[in-house]
Amino acid sequence: MDEIKDAGAAPFGALGAAVDHLTAAFEDAGLEDARESARILVCRAVGVGKLELLTSPSRRLSDSDIHQITEFMKRRLAREPVTRIEGRRDFWTVTLEIRPGVLDPRADTERLVEVSLSHIRLKQDQHQKILDVGIGSGAILCALLTDVPNATGIGIDISTTACEAAGKNLSALKLADRSRVLHADFSTFGETDFDLVVANPPYIRSEEIAALDPEVADYDPAIALDGGGDGLDAYRVIAGRLPIWLKPGGVFVLEIGYDQAVPVIALLQEAGLQGVTLTRDYNNLDRVVSGTTAPI
Ligand SMILES: C[S@@+](CC[C@H](N)C(=O)[O-])C[C@H]1O[C@@H](n2cnc3c(N)ncnc32)[C@H](O)[C@@H]1O
């Protein structure tokens, strides 16, 4: 009770009032989705579900609730994304832990998962060996291994923080026995015989990074974003490595920036890859390029 009494100095003392307060602060700061963000952050801070928020808006808050809500509000006003403040993100059918220093996976990348599944589901009865190049949080490999029970996978990343995050997410989803995470650079990684290679490599032009929204430029790591002067550095390397990594007739699926289809397809074709196909995302933007190595 003391805790509640001492909370009098705060501009809000109950669940619903806290949501109103955060909503107003976020709107004043010009942030998108102000009320939804406020609801998520208040629920997370207090440890209640959205149903309780709707049914018990007058529930009193303790001092520690108010402190946590205020901290979350300050972080959002500093443009930290809601998913990072929550520390988790829903992706495909899984929930991932998101930590500083690792890319916050994007909904657009679910298109890469869909295209990948359309290939490997055709061979559900056979063991499928997957390579996730630049695994980050583990989003893609976690999604694929969850949907394809007889697949195994290796994820590589140059960032040790990403490797740790991916390993933790794979373990939390009980996928550790079907996966390995290796600290490796894709320009030298040399394992072979994969049925499927997936990659969402860094593809932003270096000079464009500073102008991105602060939620991206200040919180996603540069190593996950920076694709070099023309944004294509990683694709140049990966195009040359795909024929080494893949079995004959193996499939690759790469995410691309909306304006990169023409040069990426050219790089892949120059490297001898076949059946190169472009898939758009649900905003009708070029998003995924897939294809195969030559069969024997
Ligand atoms: C755009 S993020 C994608 C992360 C994750 N796959 C996803 O879709 O959310 C690119 C990832 O590639 C990794 N990376 C960048 N350069 C690399 C390299 N030379 N070798 C291996 N990984 C690299 C970054 O650390 C980052 O985790």
The ligand as an SDF file (V2000), in Angstrom:
LIG
                    3D

 27 29  0  0  0  0  0  0  0  0999 V2000
   20.4450   -7.2480  -42.3130 C   0  0  0  0  0  0  0  0  0  0  0  0
   21.1390   -8.2160  -41.0020 S   0  0  0  0  0  0  0  0  0  0  0  0
   20.1050   -9.6680  -41.1050 C   0  0  0  0  0  0  0  0  0  0  0  0
   19.9430  -10.3880  -39.8030 C   0  0  0  0  0  0  0  0  0  0  0  0
   18.8890  -11.5090  -39.8400 C   0  0  0  0  0  0  0  0  0  0  0  0
   19.2350  -12.5050  -40.8320 N   0  0  0  0  0  0  0  0  0  0  0  0
   17.5170  -10.9270  -40.1350 C   0  0  0  0  0  0  0  0  0  0  0  0
   17.0390  -11.0610  -41.2840 O   0  0  0  0  0  0  0  0  0  0  0  0
   16.9090  -10.3150  -39.2300 O   0  0  0  0  0  0  0  0  0  0  0  0
   22.6800   -8.7320  -41.7320 C   0  0  0  0  0  0  0  0  0  0  0  0
   23.5330   -9.6110  -40.8230 C   0  0  0  0  0  0  0  0  0  0  0  0
   24.7310   -9.9410  -41.5520 O   0  0  0  0  0  0  0  0  0  0  0  0
   25.8230   -9.9040  -40.6550 C   0  0  0  0  0  0  0  0  0  0  0  0
   27.0600   -9.6850  -41.4360 N   0  0  0  0  0  0  0  0  0  0  0  0
   27.5060   -8.5400  -41.9940 C   0  0  0  0  0  0  0  0  0  0  0  0
   28.6610   -8.7510  -42.6410 N   0  0  0  0  0  0  0  0  0  0  0  0
   28.9510  -10.0750  -42.5160 C   0  0  0  0  0  0  0  0  0  0  0  0
   30.0240  -10.9040  -42.9730 C   0  0  0  0  0  0  0  0  0  0  0  0
   31.0320  -10.4050  -43.7140 N   0  0  0  0  0  0  0  0  0  0  0  0
   29.9850  -12.2100  -42.6600 N   0  0  0  0  0  0  0  0  0  0  0  0
   28.9730  -12.7330  -41.9080 C   0  0  0  0  0  0  0  0  0  0  0  0
   27.9350  -11.9850  -41.4390 N   0  0  0  0  0  0  0  0  0  0  0  0
   27.9090  -10.6760  -41.7410 C   0  0  0  0  0  0  0  0  0  0  0  0
   25.4950   -8.7900  -39.6860 C   0  0  0  0  0  0  0  0  0  0  0  0
   26.2130   -8.9020  -38.4830 O   0  0  0  0  0  0  0  0  0  0  0  0
   23.9770   -8.9660  -39.5270 C   0  0  0  0  0  0  0  0  0  0  0  0
   23.6680   -9.7890  -38.4300 O   0  0  0  0  0  0  0  0  0  0  0  0
  1  2  1  0
  2  3  1  0
  2 10  1  0
  3  4  1  0
  4  5  1  0
  5  6  1  0
  5  7  1  0
  7  8  2  0
  7  9  1  0
 10 11  1  0
 11 12  1  0
 11 26  1  0
 12 13  1  0
 13 14  1  0
 13 24  1  0
 14 15  1  0
 14 23  1  0
 15 16  2  0
 16 17  1  0
 17 18  1  0
 17 23  2  0
 18 19  1  0
 18 20  2  0
 20 21  1  0
 21 22  2  0
 22 23  1  0
 24 25  1  0
 24 26  1  0
 26 27  1  0
M  CHG  2   2   1   9  -1
M  END
$$$$
